[in-house]
Amino acid sequence: MSKGAKDMPRFELKKYHKNRGHEGEGFDCELWMDGVLVAHVTDEGGGGAPLYHWASREMMLKLDEHIKTLPPEHVPAQFGMEAYDHPIDRESFIWGLVTQHEEMKRWKRACKTKTLFRLASDGADKWREMKVPFSPAVAEQLRKRFGDDLVCIINETIG
């Protein structure tokens, strides 16, 4: 029996700090699953894999079991390379969470002064912005103008 979206654990990063290393950006954070600390995670930005300081062996095993259930990440063809599927491992999993965390920070910052929204006709990875602060009147105007093509107003979904 497959798990539904409601059965999937909820992951979040807390105490996240970005840093610069010798080979690029790194970070330091706490990884939480369903409100329980999993590990302190550090990537020194030196080109190696992140280091995990596990809260317990049980939490390490729970994370590994969850990662095994994830479908591989599809990497599209680019720069003369063919497309391929990359299995998710701890490193790609934590970097995926870091990417989501950074994107959420950008969205929250933009939502302070702009209205952000998605249209179905633009595709799943694109969003638009209006250079006006969000308000119920702006939301009503967007719904009236775009109708069923309006997927969501990001300002309404970001808390």
Backbone as JSON, one array per atom type, in Angstrom:
{
  "sequence": "MSKGAKDMPRFELKKYHKNRGHEGEGFDCELWMDGVLVAHVTDEGGGGAPLYHWASREMMLKLDEHIKTLPPEHVPAQFGMEAYDHPIDRESFIWGLVTQHEEMKRWKRACKTKTLFRLASDGADKWREMKVPFSPAVAEQLRKRFGDDLVCIINETIG",
  "N": [[0.85, -1.18, 0.0], [0.62, 2.15, -0.89], [1.89, 5.24, 0.39], [-0.06, 8.09, 1.18], [-0.2, 11.67, 0.54], [-0.81, 12.8, 2.97], [0.29, 11.02, 4.76], [2.98, 11.34, 4.5], [6.06, 12.29, 5.96], [6.71, 15.49, 7.5], [9.15, 17.77, 6.79], [11.47, 20.18, 8.02], [13.73, 22.95, 8.13], [15.54, 24.38, 10.73], [17.05, 27.09, 12.54], [18.73, 27.9, 10.48], [21.63, 28.83, 8.75], [23.46, 30.42, 6.3], [26.66, 30.05, 4.76], [29.93, 30.95, 3.48], [32.24, 28.92, 1.75], [35.34, 27.32, 0.79], [34.89, 26.15, -1.68], [32.43, 27.03, -2.5], [29.01, 27.79, -1.56], [27.95, 27.05, 1.76], [26.25, 25.65, 4.63], [24.64, 25.67, 7.86], [22.48, 23.99, 9.99], [19.47, 22.84, 11.68], [17.8, 19.81, 11.2], [14.5, 18.88, 11.09], [11.87, 16.52, 11.62], [8.53, 16.04, 11.39], [8.19, 17.63, 13.71], [10.2, 16.71, 15.38], [13.59, 16.67, 16.33], [15.99, 15.68, 14.01], [18.68, 15.84, 13.15], [21.71, 17.77, 13.47], [22.99, 19.59, 10.87], [25.75, 20.2, 8.82], [27.32, 21.85, 6.22], [30.32, 22.63, 5.03], [31.0, 24.01, 2.78], [33.12, 23.15, 1.28], [33.18, 21.43, -0.83], [32.69, 18.8, -0.21], [30.47, 16.22, 1.12], [27.6, 17.0, 3.19], [27.84, 17.12, 6.8], [26.45, 15.11, 9.33], [25.12, 15.31, 12.53], [23.66, 13.24, 14.42], [20.53, 13.17, 16.13], [19.57, 10.85, 17.21], [20.09, 7.33, 16.7], [17.79, 6.09, 15.83], [16.36, 8.21, 14.58], [18.06, 8.72, 12.44], [17.77, 6.33, 10.99], [15.03, 6.46, 10.39], [14.99, 8.71, 8.68], [16.59, 7.74, 6.56], [14.99, 5.59, 5.7], [12.75, 6.99, 4.79], [13.9, 8.44, 2.66], [14.46, 6.37, 0.88], [11.95, 5.87, -0.17], [11.46, 7.85, -1.95], [10.97, 9.08, -5.28], [13.32, 8.97, -8.06], [15.22, 11.9, -8.97], [14.61, 13.74, -11.84], [16.89, 14.74, -14.2], [17.17, 17.11, -16.6], [18.19, 17.09, -20.1], [21.06, 18.92, -20.91], [23.64, 21.27, -21.76], [24.98, 19.63, -23.63], [24.81, 17.14, -22.49], [23.06, 14.05, -21.9], [19.67, 13.52, -20.75], [18.9, 12.24, -17.49], [18.03, 10.07, -14.71], [18.41, 10.7, -11.31], [19.09, 9.0, -8.4], [17.67, 9.74, -5.19], [19.6, 10.71, -2.45], [21.03, 11.13, 0.86], [22.5, 13.54, 0.66], [21.48, 14.88, -1.68], [18.86, 15.08, -0.83], [18.97, 16.77, 1.5], [20.05, 19.07, 0.33], [17.99, 19.68, -1.4], [16.02, 20.44, 0.43], [17.32, 22.7, 1.47], [17.37, 24.34, -0.79], [14.57, 24.73, -1.14], [14.07, 26.09, 1.25], [15.59, 28.45, 0.92], [14.27, 29.51, -1.32], [11.73, 29.98, -0.23], [12.37, 31.98, 1.62], [13.08, 34.06, -0.17], [10.6, 34.42, -1.45], [8.98, 35.23, 0.72], [10.2, 37.66, 1.38], [9.78, 39.09, -1.02], [6.99, 39.15, -1.01], [6.36, 41.1, 0.81], [6.26, 43.54, -0.45], [5.19, 43.15, -2.96], [2.79, 41.48, -5.14], [2.52, 38.13, -5.68], [1.93, 35.5, -8.01], [0.67, 32.49, -9.63], [0.07, 31.17, -12.87], [-1.74, 28.7, -14.66], [-1.29, 28.44, -17.38], [1.31, 29.31, -17.67], [3.04, 27.34, -16.81], [4.47, 24.98, -14.43], [6.74, 25.8, -13.0], [6.95, 28.54, -13.02], [6.28, 31.9, -12.0], [4.46, 34.93, -11.5], [4.71, 38.5, -10.92], [3.25, 41.36, -9.4], [3.87, 44.72, -9.02], [2.72, 45.79, -6.68], [1.59, 46.06, -3.33], [0.14, 43.2, -1.71], [-3.36, 42.77, -1.3], [-6.79, 42.21, -0.29], [-8.38, 43.35, -2.29], [-6.67, 43.4, -4.5], [-6.35, 40.66, -4.86], [-8.96, 39.94, -5.57], [-9.16, 41.31, -7.99], [-7.22, 39.92, -9.51], [-8.38, 37.35, -9.62], [-10.71, 37.9, -11.03], [-9.66, 38.82, -13.47], [-8.02, 36.65, -14.44], [-9.38, 34.27, -13.94], [-10.06, 30.79, -14.18], [-7.49, 30.19, -14.95], [-5.79, 31.12, -13.04], [-3.74, 29.76, -10.73], [-2.73, 29.96, -8.08], [-2.39, 32.48, -5.52], [0.46, 33.51, -4.3], [1.04, 35.07, -2.04], [-1.13, 34.53, -0.39], [-0.66, 31.95, 0.42], [1.72, 31.85, 1.78], [2.84, 32.07, 5.01]],
  "CA": [[0.0, 0.0, 0.0], [1.45, 3.35, -0.97], [1.55, 6.32, 1.33], [-0.65, 9.3, 0.61], [0.51, 12.91, 0.91], [-1.03, 13.05, 4.4], [1.14, 10.11, 5.51], [4.38, 11.7, 4.31], [6.58, 13.14, 7.04], [6.92, 16.91, 7.2], [10.52, 18.16, 7.12], [11.76, 21.6, 8.03], [15.04, 23.36, 8.6], [15.51, 25.43, 11.74], [18.36, 27.67, 12.86], [19.48, 27.83, 9.23], [22.58, 29.91, 8.48], [24.25, 30.2, 5.09], [28.04, 30.52, 4.89], [30.79, 30.76, 2.31], [33.35, 28.0, 1.95], [36.39, 27.41, -0.23], [34.4, 25.66, -2.96], [31.08, 27.51, -2.76], [28.19, 28.07, -0.39], [27.66, 26.0, 2.71], [25.19, 26.0, 5.56], [24.55, 25.01, 9.15], [21.07, 24.02, 10.35], [18.87, 21.68, 12.32], [16.81, 19.14, 10.38], [13.4, 18.38, 11.91], [10.87, 15.71, 10.93], [7.28, 15.96, 12.18], [8.37, 18.29, 14.99], [11.24, 16.05, 16.17], [14.94, 16.91, 15.81], [16.63, 14.53, 13.36], [20.14, 16.01, 13.15], [22.36, 19.04, 13.15], [23.63, 19.33, 9.58], [26.72, 21.23, 8.45], [28.07, 21.76, 4.97], [31.34, 23.66, 5.18], [31.24, 24.68, 1.51], [34.43, 22.74, 0.8], [33.05, 20.48, -1.92], [32.32, 17.47, 0.28], [29.09, 15.99, 1.55], [27.27, 17.56, 4.51], [28.09, 16.3, 7.99], [25.26, 14.96, 10.15], [25.27, 14.99, 13.95], [22.33, 12.68, 14.61], [19.87, 13.26, 17.44], [19.55, 9.45, 17.66], [20.2, 6.34, 15.61], [16.42, 5.88, 15.35], [16.01, 9.28, 13.64], [18.86, 8.5, 11.23], [17.14, 5.24, 10.25], [13.76, 6.96, 9.86], [15.29, 9.55, 7.52], [17.05, 6.87, 5.48], [13.82, 4.85, 5.19], [11.95, 7.94, 4.01], [14.61, 8.75, 1.41], [14.31, 5.2, 0.0], [10.62, 5.88, -0.78], [11.35, 8.98, -2.88], [11.32, 8.77, -6.68], [14.55, 9.65, -8.48], [15.1, 13.25, -9.51], [14.9, 13.76, -13.28], [17.8, 15.81, -14.61], [16.95, 17.27, -18.04], [19.35, 17.22, -20.97], [21.58, 20.28, -21.03], [25.08, 21.41, -21.96], [25.49, 18.49, -24.39], [24.64, 15.88, -21.75], [21.73, 13.46, -22.02], [18.84, 13.52, -19.54], [19.02, 11.03, -16.68], [17.37, 10.07, -13.41], [19.38, 10.63, -10.22], [18.42, 8.55, -7.16], [17.8, 10.66, -4.06], [20.38, 10.24, -1.31], [20.99, 12.13, 1.94], [23.03, 14.82, 0.21], [20.52, 15.55, -2.56], [17.68, 15.37, -0.03], [19.17, 17.96, 2.34], [20.21, 20.23, -0.55], [16.65, 20.01, -1.87], [15.38, 21.21, 1.51], [17.99, 24.0, 1.53], [16.86, 25.11, -1.94], [13.21, 25.14, -0.8], [14.16, 27.08, 2.33], [16.06, 29.71, 0.33], [13.2, 30.03, -2.17], [10.68, 30.5, 0.65], [12.85, 33.27, 2.14], [12.95, 35.05, -1.25], [9.18, 34.7, -1.64], [8.48, 36.02, 1.86], [10.73, 39.01, 1.24], [9.08, 39.72, -2.14], [5.57, 39.32, -0.65], [6.19, 42.3, 1.63], [6.02, 44.74, -1.28], [4.64, 42.76, -4.26], [1.82, 40.4, -5.19], [3.06, 37.03, -6.48], [0.9, 34.53, -8.36], [0.98, 31.52, -10.68], [-0.97, 30.87, -13.86], [-1.6, 27.37, -15.23], [-0.77, 28.56, -18.74], [2.74, 29.62, -17.63], [3.82, 26.17, -16.42], [4.55, 24.74, -12.99], [7.91, 26.41, -12.34], [6.99, 29.99, -13.23], [5.34, 32.72, -11.25], [4.44, 36.33, -11.92], [4.61, 39.45, -9.82], [2.72, 42.7, -9.61], [4.63, 45.6, -8.13], [1.82, 46.44, -5.73], [1.41, 45.21, -2.15], [-1.03, 42.33, -1.74], [-4.54, 43.13, -0.51], [-7.97, 41.48, -0.78], [-8.84, 43.97, -3.54], [-5.77, 42.93, -5.56], [-6.7, 39.25, -5.07], [-10.22, 39.93, -6.31], [-8.85, 41.76, -9.34], [-6.53, 38.82, -10.2], [-9.35, 36.27, -9.87], [-11.61, 38.38, -12.08], [-8.91, 38.94, -14.73], [-7.45, 35.4, -14.95], [-10.34, 33.17, -13.79], [-9.56, 29.44, -13.91], [-6.06, 30.1, -15.25], [-5.07, 31.48, -11.82], [-3.5, 28.57, -9.9], [-2.69, 30.43, -6.69], [-1.75, 33.74, -5.17], [1.49, 33.05, -3.35], [0.91, 35.83, -0.81], [-2.14, 33.89, 0.44], [-0.2, 30.65, 0.89], [2.91, 32.02, 2.61], [2.46, 32.62, 6.3]],
  "C": [[0.89, 1.24, 0.0], [0.96, 4.41, 0.01], [0.92, 7.47, 0.57], [0.14, 10.51, 1.07], [0.34, 13.2, 2.4], [-0.12, 12.2, 5.27], [2.62, 10.46, 5.41], [4.86, 12.56, 5.47], [6.79, 14.57, 6.57], [8.33, 17.28, 7.7], [10.64, 19.67, 7.12], [13.16, 21.83, 8.55], [14.85, 24.48, 9.61], [16.94, 25.87, 12.01], [19.3, 27.6, 11.66], [20.37, 29.06, 9.07], [23.4, 29.52, 7.26], [25.66, 30.71, 5.35], [28.8, 30.29, 3.6], [31.93, 29.83, 2.68], [34.36, 28.18, 0.82], [35.9, 27.01, -1.61], [32.99, 26.14, -3.29], [30.34, 27.78, -1.46], [28.01, 26.83, 0.47], [26.55, 26.45, 3.63], [25.37, 25.23, 6.87], [23.09, 25.1, 9.56], [20.7, 22.82, 11.21], [17.83, 21.13, 11.36], [15.78, 18.51, 11.31], [12.43, 17.58, 11.04], [9.66, 15.56, 11.85], [7.47, 16.5, 13.59], [9.41, 17.66, 15.91], [12.6, 16.3, 15.51], [15.53, 15.62, 15.25], [18.14, 14.65, 13.5], [20.51, 17.48, 13.05], [23.15, 18.75, 11.88], [24.53, 20.52, 9.24], [27.33, 20.89, 7.11], [29.05, 22.92, 4.99], [31.65, 24.39, 3.88], [32.6, 24.32, 0.93], [34.37, 21.71, -0.31], [32.66, 19.08, -1.49], [30.86, 17.39, 0.68], [28.85, 16.66, 2.9], [27.58, 16.57, 5.63], [26.83, 16.29, 8.84], [25.67, 14.61, 11.56], [23.87, 14.56, 14.4], [21.82, 12.87, 16.03], [19.78, 11.87, 18.06], [19.69, 8.55, 16.44], [18.81, 6.11, 14.99], [16.02, 6.94, 14.32], [16.8, 9.15, 12.34], [18.2, 7.42, 10.36], [15.8, 5.68, 9.65], [13.98, 7.83, 8.62], [15.7, 8.69, 6.33], [15.9, 6.08, 4.87], [12.94, 5.75, 4.35], [12.6, 8.21, 2.66], [14.46, 7.61, 0.41], [12.96, 5.21, -0.73], [10.48, 6.96, -1.85], [11.71, 8.56, -4.3], [12.61, 9.49, -7.07], [14.24, 11.03, -9.06], [15.47, 13.19, -10.99], [15.77, 14.98, -13.58], [17.67, 15.95, -16.12], [18.27, 17.37, -18.82], [19.77, 18.68, -21.05], [23.09, 20.23, -21.21], [25.69, 20.2, -22.66], [25.38, 17.15, -23.68], [23.22, 15.38, -21.93], [20.98, 13.57, -20.69], [19.05, 12.2, -18.8], [18.25, 11.19, -15.39], [18.42, 9.84, -12.34], [18.66, 10.15, -8.97], [18.67, 9.54, -6.03], [18.62, 9.97, -2.97], [20.34, 11.33, -0.25], [21.43, 13.5, 1.45], [22.03, 15.56, -0.68], [19.24, 15.9, -1.8], [17.86, 16.65, 0.77], [19.35, 19.2, 1.46], [18.87, 20.64, -1.18], [15.9, 20.83, -0.84], [16.0, 22.6, 1.63], [17.49, 24.89, 0.4], [15.45, 25.6, -1.67], [13.21, 26.23, 0.25], [14.58, 28.44, 1.78], [14.98, 30.34, -0.55], [12.08, 30.64, -1.33], [11.1, 31.85, 1.24], [12.72, 34.37, 1.08], [11.49, 35.43, -1.47], [8.63, 35.55, -0.51], [8.95, 37.46, 1.77], [9.99, 39.76, 0.13], [7.62, 40.01, -1.8], [5.33, 40.55, 0.23], [5.81, 43.52, 0.8], [5.35, 44.43, -2.61], [3.56, 41.7, -4.08], [2.35, 39.36, -6.16], [1.96, 36.02, -6.76], [1.38, 33.62, -9.47], [-0.23, 31.35, -11.59], [-0.7, 29.49, -14.44], [-0.96, 27.43, -16.61], [0.73, 28.87, -18.79], [3.6, 28.4, -17.33], [4.05, 26.14, -14.92], [5.68, 25.5, -12.29], [7.99, 27.92, -12.49], [5.97, 30.68, -12.35], [5.49, 34.16, -11.72], [4.38, 37.23, -10.69], [4.0, 40.75, -10.3], [3.44, 43.58, -8.6], [3.71, 46.47, -7.28], [1.69, 45.51, -4.53], [0.12, 44.4, -2.25], [-2.14, 42.9, -0.84], [-5.72, 42.3, -1.03], [-8.49, 42.05, -2.11], [-7.98, 43.51, -4.72], [-6.09, 41.47, -5.88], [-7.97, 39.13, -5.89], [-10.0, 40.31, -7.77], [-8.17, 40.64, -10.14], [-7.5, 37.69, -10.55], [-10.31, 36.65, -11.0], [-10.91, 38.37, -13.44], [-8.5, 37.57, -15.29], [-8.36, 34.18, -14.79], [-9.69, 31.85, -13.44], [-8.07, 29.27, -14.21], [-5.21, 30.43, -14.01], [-4.97, 30.24, -10.92], [-3.51, 28.95, -8.44], [-2.08, 31.81, -6.61], [-0.81, 33.4, -4.03], [1.38, 33.8, -2.02], [-0.1, 35.2, 0.15], [-1.65, 32.56, 1.05], [1.02, 30.74, 1.8], [2.5, 32.7, 3.9], [3.51, 33.48, 6.92]]
}
